[in-house]
Amino acid sequence: MNRSDLRDQLVNQILGGEMRLTSAEVAEKGGLSLDSGERLWRALGFPDTGDSIAYGEADVRAVAIVAAAIEHGVLDELTAFRMTRALGRTMSRLADWQVSALVEQVEHDVEGGKSESRLEAAIELASAAPGFEELILYAWRRHLAAAAARIEALGAADEELRSTVMTVGFADLSRFTSLANGLDDGALASLVEDFETRCADIVTSRGGRVIKTLGDAVLFVCDDAVEGTRTSLDLVRQIGTRAELPDIRVGLATGSVISRLGDVFGPAVNLASRLSHVARSNRVLIDEGTAAHLDDEFDMRTLPPRPLRGFGNLSPITVSERRGFFRTH
């Protein structure tokens, strides 16, 4: 089997069938207009395909799901496409992440003689996709249940469901650019993965959530300032002291935050980022909103005012855990 045939086999195996339909045929069979069908495809993150044969029966079923939800009034059209866009962005990143993680195993299988080529190794790995589909669905349901519980806890007022007060943390690696310039691609990738994994483990173990990673930085949120501060100090203690990782610095701010499409927005997010940029290595800087919620568990010291882009001159507050403090909870 030549390379082109193997590539087609891989695509068809992943998609669950051969591609025999155009976008117009998929839209008609699924119950959407061509315009809405193409809009759905773009929302999922895929380009227009014109009259090309690029779709199969799985695409028809996907279109039919959205069409039925709109037709029966389960979702209005705007909400349906918002959800689709969020799904597309999430799955695009997940797919890139998975393929990157599998590259090393593919190379290992080829070098070890288990597979004759990378494409053959990829086809063998793709056969495990159904099991991971079940895992993806499980993880999504668990996260959906947790998100629904958070929304319910906010209260019944509409404005409370759109925004809420959170503590936002921004942790980044010190002198990352100069360090990255001295590493080869493999070493740089390993360093970033190690940093992101350790940050995620620390944040989630304390009940916080990682919103996104930016290579040398991690944006996270916590429900309250005390847990946010404890999490930040743990990040410094567990990451900043590791010889294999660079120093870390954390900015923390508390305020009203808007959640949309899996991301967070608002002054607190921007302020946390600004504070991390002016923090010294292995230090946590907080704003007055966070400091107002902290107790004797922490030592705080107000620093001289300094310009923070978009906020004027502000006095950051450095925070540490008080020596000898015994935490009873």
N, C-alpha and C positions, 0 to 999 in steps of 0.2 A: 504494500500500500504506500503510495507516494505521500509527500508532505502535505499537499493540498487536501487529499482525501482524509488524512489523519486529523487535520485542522477542522474539517467539516464534521468528522465523527465526534470530536471533542465538543464542538459547539452544540451539535444536536443532542449529545448525551446530557449536557448540562441543561439545555432548554426543554428536554423531554419530547423531542419530535423534530421532523423536518420542517423547514421553512418553505411554505407553498403559497402564501397570501401576500397581497399588497396592503398598504395602509387603508385604502378605501374599502377593500373587502373585509378587513378586520373590523373596521368601524361599523359597517352595515350589519355584519353577522352578530356583533356584540351589542348593537342597539344604540349607538351614538352617531351623530352626524360626523362627517369627515373632519370638519373644523374642530369639534370637541374631541374627536379621537386623536388628532395631531396635538391638540393642547394637552391631553392626558399624557401622550408620549413624551412631550417636552418637559412636563412637570416631573416625570419620572427620571429625567436627565438624559434623554436620548434625542438625537437629531432627526429632522424630517427625512423620510426615505423616498418621497415622491412615488413613482410607479414601480419601484424595485420590489422584488420578491424578498421580503425580510421578516415575515411573521408566520406563526403557526397557531395551532388550536389553543395552546396555553395563553397566547395573547388575546384570543377571542374571549376566553373565560375571564381574563382580567378586565377587559373592557366591559363585559356583561355585568360584572360585580359592581363597577362604578355606576353604570347606567341604571341598574336596578335600585341602587341606594338613592339615586337622585329621583327616579320615577316614583318610587313609593314614599318619598318624603322623609326617609331616614336621615339623609343629609341634604342640605341645599347645595347647589352647584359650587358656590364659593368655598364652603367648608370641605367638600369632597376633593377639590383640587388643592386646597391647602394641605390636607392630610396626605394626598398623593405626593406633593412636592417634598414634604418632610420625609416620607418613606423613601423616595428616590434618592435624596441626599444621604440619608443614613445608610441605605443599602449600597450605594456607590462607594462610600468610604469603607464599609465592611468588606466588600468584594476586593478592593485594592489591598486592604490589610491582610485578608486571607491569602491572596495570591502571593504577596510578598513573603508571608510566613511559610508558604509551601515551597518557595523557590529553592531553599536550602535542601529540603528533603528530595526534591526532584533531581538536583545535582548529585546528591548522595546516591540515589537509586541508579542513576546512569553510570556513575563512576564505579559503583559496586557490581555492575553487571545485571542488576535486577530488571532494568529496562534498557532497550537499545537506543532510545532517543528521549529527549525531553518531552516531546509530544506524547509518546507512548506512556511515559511515566505520569504525565498529567491526566491522560485518559484513565489510567488505573486509579489515580487518586480521586478523580471525579465520580468513580463508582461508589465512593463513600458519602456522596452528597446527600442522599435521602436521610441518612442518620443525622447529619448535621442540620438538615431542614427541621427535624423534630426538635433539636436543641435550640435552634433560633426561635421557633415558635414558643417553646417553654420560657426562654429568657425574656422574650417580648411580653408574654402574659404576666410574668413576675414583675417586670418593670411597669407595665400598665397598671397593675393592681396597686403598686406603691405610689405611682403618680396620682391615681384617683384618690387614694387615701390622703395624700398631701393637699389636694384641691378641696376635699370635703372638710379638712381640718381648718381651712382658711376662713370659712364662714359662708353665709348665704348671700352677702352683698355682692352685686355684680362687679363693682370696682375692686373688691378684694380678690376676686378670681382672676383678674387680669394682672394685678401686681401685688406684691407682698414685701414685707420687710425681711431681708436676709442679710447674712454676713458673707461677703464675697472675698475670696482669697486669690491672689495671683502670685504663684511661685515660679521663679525662673533661676536658671543657672548663671552664676557670675562668670564674666569673661568668656562666654561661650564662643563668640566669633573667633577670637584668637586661638582658642583651643581647637575648634573645628578645622581651622586652616592647617593644623599640624597632624591631622588624622587622615588615614585612608578611608574610603567609603564604608568598608566593612566595620572598622572600629568605630566610626562615627554613628553608624546605624545601631550598633550594639549599645553604645553609651546612651543614645536617646531612648531606646527601648527600655533599658534598665531604669533610667530616670522616670519615665512615664509609668512603668509598672509599679515601682516602689511608691510613687506619689499616689497612684490610684488605690493601692492596698491600704495606705495609711489613711487617706481621706474616707474611703468607704467603710473601713473598720470602725470609724468614729461616727458613722451615720451621715456623713456628708456625701456630696455628689460631685464627681468630675464632670464639668460641662464640656470642656474641649481641651485638647493638647495642641501646642504650637511648636513642637520640636524641642525648643529649649525652655518652654514655659507651660504651666498647667493652670487653667482657670477652674476654680471649684467654689461651691457654695455650701453653707451650713445654716441650719435653722436658727441658731442663736450665736451671740458673740462669744460666750464662754467656750462652747465647743469649737467654734472657729479658731479661737486663740490657742486652745490646747492642740488642735490639729496642726496649726502653723508651727508651733514650737516642736511638735513631734517630727514634722518634716525636716526642720533644721537639725534636730538631734539625730535622726536616723539616716539622713542623706548627707548633710554637711560634714559629718564625721567620717564618711567612707572614703578611703584612699582612692578607690577606683572611680569616684565621681567628683566633679568640681564642687566648689562651694555653692550654697543656695541662698537666696534672699526672698523674703515674703512680704507682700503688702496686703493689708486687711482693712476693709471698710464695711460699715453697716448702714443700710438705707433701703429705700424703696427700689425694688427690682422688677422689671417686666420680663416675663418668660414668653418666648415665641419661637416656634420651630426648633425646639431643643436647645436654644441659646438664651442668654440673659443679657439685658440691656439696662442702662440707667447710670446715674452719676456714681453710685457706689462701685460699679464695675470699672468705670474709668479711673476713679480715685485709687482703687486697689492696685491697678496697673501702674499708675504714677508713683505710688508709694514703693512698690517693689523696685522700681528703677533707681530710686535714690537711697534705698536701704544699703547698708554695708553688708559684706559677705557674712553669711550665717547669722543674720539678724532678722527680726520681725518688726515691721513698722505698722502702726494702727492709726486710725483716725479718732477724732473725739467721740463720734457716734458709737464706736466699738468700746472705747475706754469707759464710757458712761455705764456700761453693763458689767464691768469686771469688778471683782472683789479683792479681798486680801490674799487670795491665792497667787496674785501676780504683782510684780514690781513694775512700775511704769515711770518713765522719765520723758518729759516734754523737751523736744529739741528746738533749737533756734529756727525761726521762720525761714522758709526757702521757697523759691518759685516752683510751682507745679503747673505744667501746661494745662490751661483750661480752668484752673482753680485759683489762680493768683498766688499770693504768699500764704502758705499754711505752715503750721508747726506740727510736724509728725511726732508721734509718740512711740518710743521704743519700749518693748514689753519683754519680760522674761518671767519664768516661774520662780516664785519666792523660795529661797533656800530654806530647807527645813520644814516647808509647808506640808502638812499631812492631809492628803485628799481622802475624805471619808466616803466618797461616792464615785 
